[in-house]
Amino acid sequence: MGMSVTTSIATEEDAERILKLQYLCYQSEAELYGDWAIEPLTQTLDSLRTELKERHVLVARLGDEVVGSVRGWVDGDGLGRIGRLCVHPRMQRHGLGTRLIGGMERLLAAGDQPVRGYRLFTGHRSLGNLRLYQRLGYRQTQVEEVTRSLSFIGLEKPVAEPVTQLAATA
Ligand SMILES: CC(C)(COP(=O)(O)OP(=O)(O)OC[C@H]1O[C@@H](n2cnc3c(N)ncnc32)[C@H](O)[C@@H]1OP(=O)(O)O)[C@@H](O)C(=O)NCCC(=O)NCCS
């Protein structure tokens, strides 16, 4: 049997590995939009290090290798914001992306700030991503035109109601 993938909170020492993974994973998005200057491909190590201090970051590891990552934070409206999801191309389509999103949702919900829902964005041509998020319960709430060739689709999902509350209203 091969090694299993574990997910955990990223440390400062993961910065370079996360950035390398991000540069690799977002090549497919760059190709899709014909734009290699998209933020995930131009982010600096310093900026990522700041994110590691100020935001929640999860990594998926296979041995020492970082094979997946996701970032999150809670905004002023009480929405858990989730972004920069990436999974190493050779590990894709085995449920790791799903696991990282679920892990980040739980991490944000367990924090000090109350969370009423989650929001994430993807590009309008990223149909695979849209399918993934829809399958996880996210619904489209907004479209923001960034340039003539790129719009961001915003998707949201409410926090699941506690079971007791559901029973009371049934
Ligand atoms: C998005 C991403 C993290 C998904 O990771 P993953 O481990 O493959 O995710 P899962 O295995 O949990 O889910 C797979 C689903 O992702 C979706 N998907 C994402 N990209 C896809 C693609 N290029 N082709 C087909 N399906 C894709 C599909 O819905 C797929 O489900 P399916 O296999 O039943 O068709 C990964 O594809 C990635 O790193 N992409 C490049 C970076 C990126 O676009 N990040 C998101 C920015 S919003």
PDBQT file of the ligand as one rigid body, heavy atoms in Angstrom, charges set to zero:
ROOT
HETATM    1  C1  LIG A 201     -10.103  22.273  -8.344  1.00  0.00    +0.000 C 
HETATM    2  C2  LIG A 201      -9.216  21.166  -7.792  1.00  0.00    +0.000 C 
HETATM    3  C3  LIG A 201      -8.579  21.641  -6.514  1.00  0.00    +0.000 C 
HETATM    4  C4  LIG A 201     -10.086  19.939  -7.506  1.00  0.00    +0.000 C 
HETATM    5  O1  LIG A 201      -9.291  18.976  -6.818  1.00  0.00    +0.000 OA
HETATM    6  P1  LIG A 201      -9.642  17.426  -6.842  1.00  0.00    +0.000 P 
HETATM    7  O2  LIG A 201      -8.855  16.762  -5.802  1.00  0.00    +0.000 OA
HETATM    8  O3  LIG A 201      -9.541  16.919  -8.219  1.00  0.00    +0.000 OA
HETATM    9  O4  LIG A 201     -11.188  17.458  -6.396  1.00  0.00    +0.000 OA
HETATM   10  P2  LIG A 201     -12.146  16.214  -6.126  1.00  0.00    +0.000 P 
HETATM   11  O5  LIG A 201     -11.475  14.963  -6.503  1.00  0.00    +0.000 OA
HETATM   12  O6  LIG A 201     -12.679  16.348  -4.760  1.00  0.00    +0.000 OA
HETATM   13  O7  LIG A 201     -13.327  16.532  -7.101  1.00  0.00    +0.000 OA
HETATM   14  C5  LIG A 201     -13.159  16.329  -8.502  1.00  0.00    +0.000 C 
HETATM   15  C6  LIG A 201     -14.153  17.211  -9.195  1.00  0.00    +0.000 C 
HETATM   16  O8  LIG A 201     -13.582  18.473  -9.483  1.00  0.00    +0.000 OA
HETATM   17  C7  LIG A 201     -14.194  18.970 -10.672  1.00  0.00    +0.000 C 
HETATM   18  N1  LIG A 201     -13.116  19.359 -11.577  1.00  0.00    +0.000 N 
HETATM   19  C8  LIG A 201     -12.232  20.334 -11.274  1.00  0.00    +0.000 A 
HETATM   20  N2  LIG A 201     -11.409  20.534 -12.287  1.00  0.00    +0.000 NA
HETATM   21  C9  LIG A 201     -11.731  19.662 -13.258  1.00  0.00    +0.000 A 
HETATM   22  C10 LIG A 201     -11.227  19.413 -14.549  1.00  0.00    +0.000 A 
HETATM   23  N3  LIG A 201     -10.199  20.090 -15.063  1.00  0.00    +0.000 N 
HETATM   24  N4  LIG A 201     -11.778  18.438 -15.285  1.00  0.00    +0.000 NA
HETATM   25  C11 LIG A 201     -12.807  17.742 -14.797  1.00  0.00    +0.000 A 
HETATM   26  N5  LIG A 201     -13.315  17.962 -13.576  1.00  0.00    +0.000 NA
HETATM   27  C12 LIG A 201     -12.803  18.906 -12.807  1.00  0.00    +0.000 A 
HETATM   28  C13 LIG A 201     -15.122  17.928 -11.194  1.00  0.00    +0.000 C 
HETATM   29  O9  LIG A 201     -16.417  18.243 -10.724  1.00  0.00    +0.000 OA
HETATM   30  C14 LIG A 201     -14.599  16.669 -10.511  1.00  0.00    +0.000 C 
HETATM   31  O10 LIG A 201     -15.606  15.764 -10.285  1.00  0.00    +0.000 OA
HETATM   32  P3  LIG A 201     -15.695  14.456 -11.203  1.00  0.00    +0.000 P 
HETATM   33  O11 LIG A 201     -14.345  13.788 -11.112  1.00  0.00    +0.000 OA
HETATM   34  O12 LIG A 201     -16.809  13.697 -10.589  1.00  0.00    +0.000 OA
HETATM   35  O13 LIG A 201     -16.001  14.993 -12.568  1.00  0.00    +0.000 OA
HETATM   36  C15 LIG A 201      -8.101  20.778  -8.806  1.00  0.00    +0.000 C 
HETATM   37  O14 LIG A 201      -8.703  20.413 -10.005  1.00  0.00    +0.000 OA
HETATM   38  C16 LIG A 201      -7.106  21.918  -9.078  1.00  0.00    +0.000 C 
HETATM   39  O15 LIG A 201      -6.100  22.057  -8.373  1.00  0.00    +0.000 OA
HETATM   40  N6  LIG A 201      -7.348  22.712 -10.133  1.00  0.00    +0.000 N 
HETATM   41  C17 LIG A 201      -6.477  23.803 -10.529  1.00  0.00    +0.000 C 
HETATM   42  C18 LIG A 201      -6.593  24.997  -9.611  1.00  0.00    +0.000 C 
HETATM   43  C19 LIG A 201      -8.003  25.497  -9.515  1.00  0.00    +0.000 C 
HETATM   44  O16 LIG A 201      -8.693  25.669 -10.498  1.00  0.00    +0.000 OA
HETATM   45  N7  LIG A 201      -8.458  25.766  -8.271  1.00  0.00    +0.000 N 
HETATM   46  C20 LIG A 201      -9.756  26.278  -7.970  1.00  0.00    +0.000 C 
HETATM   47  C21 LIG A 201      -9.815  27.708  -8.201  1.00  0.00    +0.000 C 
HETATM   48  S1  LIG A 201     -11.425  28.367  -7.825  1.00  0.00    +0.000 SA
ENDROOT
TORSDOF 0
